Amino acid sequence: MLRKNLIHQAILNRMPVNIHLISGETYCVVCMDYEKPEMFIIITGTASVAVFYWAIKRGYIYK
């Protein structure tokens, strides 16, 4: 799964990632692993939220 690989690469390199969720929201966030393998955590400037990998419509590492 390309989306999961993208998030894992961003987590390992501690790089921000731009993600567009299927709900229409777009974020530039830092990601962390989550205790459930089907989810990850996005950290915004004001909150942290657990998100399912399948909820990502598209994403790319912010350079």
Biopython code that builds the backbone (N, CA, C, O; Angstrom):
import numpy as np
from Bio.PDB.StructureBuilder import StructureBuilder

atoms = [
    (1, "MET", "N", (0.848, -1.185, 0.000)),
    (1, "MET", "CA", (0.000, 0.000, 0.000)),
    (1, "MET", "C", (0.888, 1.241, 0.000)),
    (1, "MET", "O", (1.665, 1.467, 0.928)),
    (2, "LEU", "N", (0.761, 2.028, -1.042)),
    (2, "LEU", "CA", (1.592, 3.208, -1.227)),
    (2, "LEU", "C", (1.411, 4.231, -0.111)),
    (2, "LEU", "O", (2.390, 4.812, 0.357)),
    (3, "ARG", "N", (0.190, 4.455, 0.316)),
    (3, "ARG", "CA", (-0.068, 5.452, 1.363)),
    (3, "ARG", "C", (0.613, 5.066, 2.664)),
    (3, "ARG", "O", (1.191, 5.917, 3.341)),
    (4, "LYS", "N", (0.549, 3.798, 3.016)),
    (4, "LYS", "CA", (1.161, 3.337, 4.257)),
    (4, "LYS", "C", (2.682, 3.483, 4.178)),
    (4, "LYS", "O", (3.315, 3.884, 5.155)),
    (5, "ASN", "N", (3.267, 3.164, 3.032)),
    (5, "ASN", "CA", (4.710, 3.323, 2.848)),
    (5, "ASN", "C", (5.121, 4.789, 2.958)),
    (5, "ASN", "O", (6.157, 5.101, 3.545)),
    (6, "LEU", "N", (4.324, 5.677, 2.403)),
    (6, "LEU", "CA", (4.596, 7.112, 2.485)),
    (6, "LEU", "C", (4.622, 7.578, 3.938)),
    (6, "LEU", "O", (5.528, 8.305, 4.345)),
    (7, "ILE", "N", (3.635, 7.161, 4.711)),
    (7, "ILE", "CA", (3.559, 7.572, 6.114)),
    (7, "ILE", "C", (4.722, 6.989, 6.906)),
    (7, "ILE", "O", (5.320, 7.685, 7.726)),
    (8, "HIS", "N", (5.050, 5.718, 6.671)),
    (8, "HIS", "CA", (6.173, 5.110, 7.394)),
    (8, "HIS", "C", (7.490, 5.808, 7.063)),
    (8, "HIS", "O", (8.325, 6.001, 7.947)),
    (9, "GLN", "N", (7.684, 6.184, 5.815)),
    (9, "GLN", "CA", (8.886, 6.917, 5.430)),
    (9, "GLN", "C", (8.934, 8.266, 6.151)),
    (9, "GLN", "O", (9.988, 8.670, 6.642)),
    (10, "ALA", "N", (7.811, 8.955, 6.215)),
    (10, "ALA", "CA", (7.748, 10.247, 6.905)),
    (10, "ALA", "C", (8.013, 10.086, 8.403)),
    (10, "ALA", "O", (8.680, 10.926, 9.006)),
    (11, "ILE", "N", (7.495, 9.014, 9.005)),
    (11, "ILE", "CA", (7.721, 8.765, 10.431)),
    (11, "ILE", "C", (9.196, 8.499, 10.689)),
    (11, "ILE", "O", (9.783, 9.083, 11.600)),
    (12, "LEU", "N", (9.800, 7.621, 9.893)),
    (12, "LEU", "CA", (11.209, 7.264, 10.088)),
    (12, "LEU", "C", (12.138, 8.455, 9.916)),
    (12, "LEU", "O", (13.126, 8.584, 10.640)),
    (13, "ASN", "N", (11.826, 9.328, 8.957)),
    (13, "ASN", "CA", (12.685, 10.481, 8.673)),
    (13, "ASN", "C", (12.245, 11.751, 9.391)),
    (13, "ASN", "O", (12.869, 12.802, 9.244)),
    (14, "ARG", "N", (11.167, 11.650, 10.170)),
    (14, "ARG", "CA", (10.620, 12.803, 10.906)),
    (14, "ARG", "C", (10.390, 13.998, 9.992)),
    (14, "ARG", "O", (10.760, 15.130, 10.301)),
    (15, "MET", "N", (9.771, 13.706, 8.864)),
    (15, "MET", "CA", (9.498, 14.737, 7.868)),
    (15, "MET", "C", (8.011, 15.063, 7.852)),
    (15, "MET", "O", (7.183, 14.170, 8.032)),
    (16, "PRO", "N", (7.662, 16.330, 7.639)),
    (16, "PRO", "CA", (6.244, 16.670, 7.508)),
    (16, "PRO", "C", (5.681, 16.091, 6.218)),
    (16, "PRO", "O", (6.396, 15.920, 5.231)),
    (17, "VAL", "N", (4.410, 15.798, 6.243)),
    (17, "VAL", "CA", (3.744, 15.221, 5.080)),
    (17, "VAL", "C", (2.438, 15.978, 4.833)),
    (17, "VAL", "O", (1.726, 16.329, 5.774)),
    (18, "ASN", "N", (2.137, 16.222, 3.572)),
    (18, "ASN", "CA", (0.844, 16.801, 3.190)),
    (18, "ASN", "C", (-0.088, 15.646, 2.898)),
    (18, "ASN", "O", (0.218, 14.790, 2.068)),
    (19, "ILE", "N", (-1.219, 15.616, 3.571)),
    (19, "ILE", "CA", (-2.191, 14.565, 3.304)),
    (19, "ILE", "C", (-3.555, 15.175, 3.029)),
    (19, "ILE", "O", (-3.954, 16.165, 3.642)),
    (20, "HIS", "N", (-4.256, 14.558, 2.092)),
    (20, "HIS", "CA", (-5.622, 14.947, 1.751)),
    (20, "HIS", "C", (-6.481, 13.748, 2.102)),
    (20, "HIS", "O", (-6.330, 12.675, 1.518)),
    (21, "LEU", "N", (-7.377, 13.928, 3.053)),
    (21, "LEU", "CA", (-8.228, 12.837, 3.506)),
    (21, "LEU", "C", (-9.456, 12.702, 2.615)),
    (21, "LEU", "O", (-9.846, 13.650, 1.934)),
    (22, "ILE", "N", (-10.061, 11.515, 2.624)),
    (22, "ILE", "CA", (-11.255, 11.295, 1.805)),
    (22, "ILE", "C", (-12.421, 12.173, 2.258)),
    (22, "ILE", "O", (-13.373, 12.382, 1.506)),
    (23, "SER", "N", (-12.345, 12.683, 3.483)),
    (23, "SER", "CA", (-13.389, 13.585, 3.988)),
    (23, "SER", "C", (-13.270, 14.991, 3.402)),
    (23, "SER", "O", (-14.160, 15.821, 3.585)),
    (24, "GLY", "N", (-12.155, 15.259, 2.688)),
    (24, "GLY", "CA", (-11.956, 16.560, 2.062)),
    (24, "GLY", "C", (-10.967, 17.449, 2.787)),
    (24, "GLY", "O", (-10.552, 18.476, 2.250)),
    (25, "GLU", "N", (-10.583, 17.075, 3.993)),
    (25, "GLU", "CA", (-9.643, 17.888, 4.765)),
    (25, "GLU", "C", (-8.219, 17.681, 4.254)),
    (25, "GLU", "O", (-7.850, 16.586, 3.829)),
    (26, "THR", "N", (-7.433, 18.745, 4.303)),
    (26, "THR", "CA", (-6.030, 18.689, 3.901)),
    (26, "THR", "C", (-5.181, 19.193, 5.054)),
    (26, "THR", "O", (-5.503, 20.200, 5.684)),
    (27, "TYR", "N", (-4.089, 18.481, 5.325)),
    (27, "TYR", "CA", (-3.215, 18.835, 6.437)),
    (27, "TYR", "C", (-1.757, 18.748, 6.019)),
    (27, "TYR", "O", (-1.390, 17.920, 5.186)),
    (28, "CYS", "N", (-0.931, 19.603, 6.598)),
    (28, "CYS", "CA", (0.517, 19.446, 6.575)),
    (28, "CYS", "C", (0.881, 19.096, 8.007)),
    (28, "CYS", "O", (0.790, 19.938, 8.899)),
    (29, "VAL", "N", (1.292, 17.855, 8.227)),
    (29, "VAL", "CA", (1.430, 17.332, 9.582)),
    (29, "VAL", "C", (2.712, 16.528, 9.747)),
    (29, "VAL", "O", (3.375, 16.167, 8.775)),
    (30, "VAL", "N", (3.036, 16.261, 10.995)),
    (30, "VAL", "CA", (4.052, 15.282, 11.355)),
    (30, "VAL", "C", (3.283, 14.057, 11.827)),
    (30, "VAL", "O", (2.258, 14.185, 12.497)),
    (31, "CYS", "N", (3.771, 12.878, 11.484)),
    (31, "CYS", "CA", (3.061, 11.642, 11.818)),
    (31, "CYS", "C", (3.843, 10.809, 12.823)),
    (31, "CYS", "O", (5.068, 10.897, 12.910)),
    (32, "MET", "N", (3.118, 10.010, 13.570)),
    (32, "MET", "CA", (3.712, 9.078, 14.528)),
    (32, "MET", "C", (3.006, 7.735, 14.401)),
    (32, "MET", "O", (1.864, 7.653, 13.949)),
    (33, "ASP", "N", (3.717, 6.679, 14.814)),
    (33, "ASP", "CA", (3.087, 5.361, 14.866)),
    (33, "ASP", "C", (1.988, 5.359, 15.910)),
    (33, "ASP", "O", (2.001, 6.153, 16.851)),
    (34, "TYR", "N", (1.038, 4.457, 15.731)),
    (34, "TYR", "CA", (-0.060, 4.285, 16.668)),
    (34, "TYR", "C", (-0.060, 2.839, 17.113)),
    (34, "TYR", "O", (0.467, 1.973, 16.415)),
    (35, "GLU", "N", (-0.643, 2.569, 18.262)),
    (35, "GLU", "CA", (-0.642, 1.208, 18.801)),
    (35, "GLU", "C", (-1.405, 0.213, 17.933)),
    (35, "GLU", "O", (-1.124, -0.984, 17.979)),
    (36, "LYS", "N", (-2.360, 0.687, 17.147)),
    (36, "LYS", "CA", (-3.098, -0.180, 16.226)),
    (36, "LYS", "C", (-2.439, -0.096, 14.848)),
    (36, "LYS", "O", (-2.241, 1.006, 14.335)),
    (37, "PRO", "N", (-2.097, -1.225, 14.240)),
    (37, "PRO", "CA", (-1.357, -1.195, 12.973)),
    (37, "PRO", "C", (-2.118, -0.590, 11.798)),
    (37, "PRO", "O", (-1.498, -0.197, 10.810)),
    (38, "GLU", "N", (-3.435, -0.505, 11.879)),
    (38, "GLU", "CA", (-4.209, 0.048, 10.765)),
    (38, "GLU", "C", (-4.379, 1.565, 10.863)),
    (38, "GLU", "O", (-5.059, 2.172, 10.035)),
    (39, "MET", "N", (-3.755, 2.179, 11.883)),
    (39, "MET", "CA", (-3.893, 3.619, 12.102)),
    (39, "MET", "C", (-2.534, 4.269, 12.337)),
    (39, "MET", "O", (-1.546, 3.587, 12.607)),
    (40, "PHE", "N", (-2.497, 5.589, 12.230)),
    (40, "PHE", "CA", (-1.325, 6.381, 12.585)),
    (40, "PHE", "C", (-1.824, 7.683, 13.202)),
    (40, "PHE", "O", (-3.012, 7.997, 13.123)),
    (41, "ILE", "N", (-0.925, 8.430, 13.809)),
    (41, "ILE", "CA", (-1.293, 9.690, 14.463)),
    (41, "ILE", "C", (-0.794, 10.849, 13.620)),
    (41, "ILE", "O", (0.354, 10.855, 13.177)),
    (42, "ILE", "N", (-1.665, 11.837, 13.398)),
    (42, "ILE", "CA", (-1.230, 13.085, 12.773)),
    (42, "ILE", "C", (-1.156, 14.146, 13.864)),
    (42, "ILE", "O", (-2.045, 14.256, 14.709)),
    (43, "ILE", "N", (-0.083, 14.919, 13.828)),
    (43, "ILE", "CA", (0.122, 15.976, 14.817)),
    (43, "ILE", "C", (0.082, 17.311, 14.088)),
    (43, "ILE", "O", (0.948, 17.615, 13.268)),
    (44, "THR", "N", (-0.935, 18.099, 14.400)),
    (44, "THR", "CA", (-1.062, 19.436, 13.827)),
    (44, "THR", "C", (-0.507, 20.426, 14.850)),
    (44, "THR", "O", (0.020, 20.022, 15.886)),
    (45, "GLY", "N", (-0.624, 21.690, 14.564)),
    (45, "GLY", "CA", (-0.152, 22.696, 15.502)),
    (45, "GLY", "C", (-0.960, 22.757, 16.786)),
    (45, "GLY", "O", (-0.473, 23.261, 17.798)),
    (46, "THR", "N", (-2.192, 22.252, 16.760)),
    (46, "THR", "CA", (-3.068, 22.375, 17.927)),
    (46, "THR", "C", (-3.597, 21.059, 18.473)),
    (46, "THR", "O", (-4.170, 21.038, 19.563)),
    (47, "ALA", "N", (-3.422, 19.956, 17.745)),
    (47, "ALA", "CA", (-4.017, 18.687, 18.196)),
    (47, "ALA", "C", (-3.271, 17.494, 17.617)),
    (47, "ALA", "O", (-2.465, 17.632, 16.697)),
    (48, "SER", "N", (-3.552, 16.332, 18.167)),
    (48, "SER", "CA", (-3.087, 15.080, 17.576)),
    (48, "SER", "C", (-4.292, 14.154, 17.451)),
    (48, "SER", "O", (-5.112, 14.048, 18.363)),
    (49, "VAL", "N", (-4.382, 13.488, 16.300)),
    (49, "VAL", "CA", (-5.555, 12.680, 15.976)),
    (49, "VAL", "C", (-5.106, 11.362, 15.361)),
    (49, "VAL", "O", (-4.197, 11.339, 14.531)),
    (50, "ALA", "N", (-5.743, 10.263, 15.767)),
    (50, "ALA", "CA", (-5.488, 8.962, 15.148)),
    (50, "ALA", "C", (-6.330, 8.851, 13.878)),
    (50, "ALA", "O", (-7.521, 9.162, 13.882)),
    (51, "VAL", "N", (-5.695, 8.404, 12.792)),
    (51, "VAL", "CA", (-6.341, 8.328, 11.481)),
    (51, "VAL", "C", (-6.090, 6.945, 10.877)),
    (51, "VAL", "O", (-4.998, 6.394, 11.017)),
    (52, "PHE", "N", (-7.092, 6.390, 10.208)),
    (52, "PHE", "CA", (-6.913, 5.137, 9.476)),
    (52, "PHE", "C", (-6.125, 5.398, 8.197)),
    (52, "PHE", "O", (-6.299, 6.434, 7.556)),
    (53, "TYR", "N", (-5.257, 4.455, 7.828)),
    (53, "TYR", "CA", (-4.511, 4.595, 6.576)),
    (53, "TYR", "C", (-5.451, 4.699, 5.377)),
    (53, "TYR", "O", (-5.168, 5.440, 4.436)),
    (54, "TRP", "N", (-6.563, 3.968, 5.398)),
    (54, "TRP", "CA", (-7.476, 3.984, 4.256)),
    (54, "TRP", "C", (-8.158, 5.337, 4.085)),
    (54, "TRP", "O", (-8.757, 5.591, 3.039)),
    (55, "ALA", "N", (-8.081, 6.214, 5.092)),
    (55, "ALA", "CA", (-8.726, 7.526, 5.011)),
    (55, "ALA", "C", (-7.928, 8.532, 4.183)),
    (55, "ALA", "O", (-8.404, 9.638, 3.929)),
    (56, "ILE", "N", (-6.717, 8.158, 3.759)),
    (56, "ILE", "CA", (-5.890, 9.064, 2.961)),
    (56, "ILE", "C", (-6.282, 8.942, 1.492)),
    (56, "ILE", "O", (-6.225, 7.859, 0.910)),
    (57, "LYS", "N", (-6.676, 10.049, 0.913)),
    (57, "LYS", "CA", (-6.985, 10.069, -0.521)),
    (57, "LYS", "C", (-5.694, 10.200, -1.318)),
    (57, "LYS", "O", (-5.487, 9.490, -2.302)),
    (58, "ARG", "N", (-4.828, 11.114, -0.887)),
    (58, "ARG", "CA", (-3.500, 11.263, -1.498)),
    (58, "ARG", "C", (-2.590, 11.972, -0.510)),
    (58, "ARG", "O", (-3.054, 12.586, 0.451)),
    (59, "GLY", "N", (-1.308, 11.882, -0.755)),
    (59, "GLY", "CA", (-0.359, 12.523, 0.136)),
    (59, "GLY", "C", (1.028, 12.551, -0.469)),
    (59, "GLY", "O", (1.336, 11.787, -1.384)),
    (60, "TYR", "N", (1.856, 13.430, 0.045)),
    (60, "TYR", "CA", (3.253, 13.480, -0.370)),
    (60, "TYR", "C", (4.080, 14.084, 0.749)),
    (60, "TYR", "O", (3.580, 14.848, 1.575)),
    (61, "ILE", "N", (5.358, 13.725, 0.758)),
    (61, "ILE", "CA", (6.270, 14.252, 1.771)),
    (61, "ILE", "C", (6.588, 15.692, 1.420)),
    (61, "ILE", "O", (6.944, 16.002, 0.283)),
    (62, "TYR", "N", (6.457, 16.560, 2.394)),
    (62, "TYR", "CA", (6.687, 17.994, 2.219)),
    (62, "TYR", "C", (8.181, 18.254, 2.260)),
    (62, "TYR", "O", (8.847, 17.904, 3.234)),
    (63, "LYS", "N", (8.711, 18.864, 1.215)),
    (63, "LYS", "CA", (10.159, 19.124, 1.151)),
    (63, "LYS", "C", (10.435, 20.598, 1.134)),
    (63, "LYS", "O", (11.595, 21.008, 1.082)),
]
sb = StructureBuilder()
sb.init_structure("model")
sb.init_model(0)
sb.init_chain("A")
sb.init_seg("    ")
for serial, (resi, resn, name, xyz) in enumerate(atoms, 1):
    if name == "N":
        sb.init_residue(resn, " ", resi, " ")
    sb.init_atom(name, np.array(xyz, "f"), 0.0, 1.0, " ", f" {name:<3s}", serial, name[0])
structure = sb.get_structure()
